[in-house]
């Protein structure tokens, strides 16, 4: 999956953690992108069997979509935590984690996660 698809899934997950019902207009506002861009991206995610829409236009995850979203969000939290542990301010750490989370190998990610756990710095879930 491309980085942009992962970003949309992660955003939907974050919004679902805040509010039960999420619509495409909510995604557009959160990501500060046009409704047309969201419509295209969500159409692709629907074709890839990552999301569904109910009759009211609310977005729901398929098992596949939720799995991807949770994996990316975990990467975001772990990488943000690592950077803050190293002394990077929260805003910069969060922004940088967004850039890194999509390109980091699974091997490197698991090593970072294990290191943070050993040092008691690992954050499992954050809204």
C-alpha positions as CSV (number, residue, x, y, z in Angstrom):
1,X,0.0,0.0,0.0
2,X,1.2,3.5,-0.8
3,X,2.1,6.0,1.9
4,X,-1.0,8.2,1.1
5,X,-3.3,5.2,1.7
6,X,-1.7,4.5,5.0
7,X,-2.0,8.1,6.0
8,X,-5.7,8.1,5.3
9,X,-6.2,4.8,7.2
10,X,-4.3,6.2,10.2
11,X,-6.3,9.4,10.1
12,X,-9.6,7.5,10.1
13,X,-8.4,5.4,13.0
14,X,-7.5,8.5,15.0
15,X,-10.9,10.1,14.2
16,X,-12.7,6.9,15.2
17,X,-10.8,7.0,18.5
18,X,-12.2,10.4,19.1
19,X,-15.7,10.0,17.7
20,X,-17.6,6.8,16.8
21,X,-18.9,8.0,13.5
22,X,-16.4,9.3,10.8
23,X,-17.4,10.7,7.5
24,X,-15.2,11.8,4.5
25,X,-15.7,15.5,5.4
26,X,-14.1,14.8,8.8
27,X,-11.1,13.2,7.1
28,X,-10.8,16.2,4.8
29,X,-10.9,18.6,7.8
30,X,-8.4,16.6,9.8
31,X,-5.9,16.2,7.0
32,X,-6.5,19.7,5.6
33,X,-7.1,18.4,2.1
34,X,-9.9,18.9,-0.4
35,X,-13.1,16.8,-0.3
36,X,-12.3,15.7,-3.9
37,X,-8.9,14.3,-2.8
38,X,-10.5,12.4,0.1
39,X,-13.1,11.0,-2.2
40,X,-10.5,9.7,-4.6
41,X,-8.4,8.2,-1.8
42,X,-11.3,6.6,0.0
43,X,-12.5,5.2,-3.3
44,X,-9.2,3.4,-3.7
45,X,-9.2,2.2,-0.1
46,X,-12.7,0.8,-0.7
47,X,-11.5,-1.0,-3.9
48,X,-8.6,-2.4,-1.9
49,X,-11.1,-3.8,0.6
50,X,-9.8,-1.6,3.5
51,X,-12.9,0.4,4.2
52,X,-16.7,0.3,3.7
53,X,-19.4,3.0,4.0
54,X,-22.7,2.6,5.7
55,X,-26.0,4.0,4.4
56,X,-25.3,7.3,6.2
57,X,-21.9,7.7,4.6
58,X,-20.0,6.8,7.8
59,X,-16.6,5.1,7.2
60,X,-16.0,1.6,8.7
61,X,-12.9,-0.5,8.5
62,X,-12.6,-4.0,7.1
63,X,-10.4,-6.3,9.1
64,X,-7.6,-5.6,6.6
65,X,-8.0,-1.9,6.8
66,X,-8.1,-1.8,10.6
67,X,-5.0,-4.0,10.8
68,X,-3.1,-1.6,8.5
69,X,-4.3,1.5,10.3
70,X,-3.3,0.0,13.7
71,X,0.1,-1.0,12.5
72,X,0.9,2.5,11.1
73,X,-0.5,4.2,14.2
74,X,1.7,2.0,16.4
75,X,4.7,2.9,14.4
76,X,3.8,6.6,14.7
77,X,3.5,6.3,18.5
78,X,6.7,4.3,18.9
79,X,8.7,6.6,16.7
80,X,7.4,9.7,18.4
81,X,8.2,8.2,21.8
82,X,11.8,7.3,20.6
83,X,12.4,10.8,19.3
84,X,11.0,12.5,22.5
85,X,13.2,10.1,24.6
86,X,16.1,11.5,22.6
87,X,15.2,15.0,23.6
88,X,13.2,16.1,20.5
89,X,10.2,18.3,21.3
90,X,6.8,16.7,20.9
91,X,5.7,18.7,17.9
92,X,8.9,18.0,15.9
93,X,8.9,14.3,17.1
94,X,5.3,13.8,15.9
95,X,6.0,15.5,12.5
96,X,9.2,13.5,12.0
97,X,7.5,10.2,13.0
98,X,4.9,10.8,10.3
99,X,7.7,10.9,7.7
100,X,9.6,7.9,9.0
101,X,6.7,5.5,9.9
102,X,6.0,4.6,6.2
103,X,9.6,3.8,5.1
104,X,11.1,2.1,8.1
105,X,11.8,-1.7,7.8
106,X,10.0,-4.1,10.0
107,X,13.3,-5.3,11.4
108,X,14.4,-1.8,12.4
109,X,10.9,-1.0,13.9
110,X,11.0,-4.2,16.0
111,X,14.5,-3.3,17.3
112,X,13.3,0.3,18.2
113,X,10.2,-1.1,19.9
114,X,12.2,-3.6,21.9
115,X,14.8,-1.0,23.0
116,X,12.0,1.3,24.2
117,X,10.4,-1.5,26.1
118,X,13.7,-2.4,27.8
119,X,14.0,1.2,28.9
120,X,10.4,1.6,30.0
121,X,9.6,4.3,27.3
122,X,7.3,2.4,25.1
123,X,3.8,3.9,24.6
124,X,1.2,1.3,23.6
125,X,-1.7,3.6,22.8
126,X,-2.3,7.3,22.7
127,X,-5.1,9.4,21.3
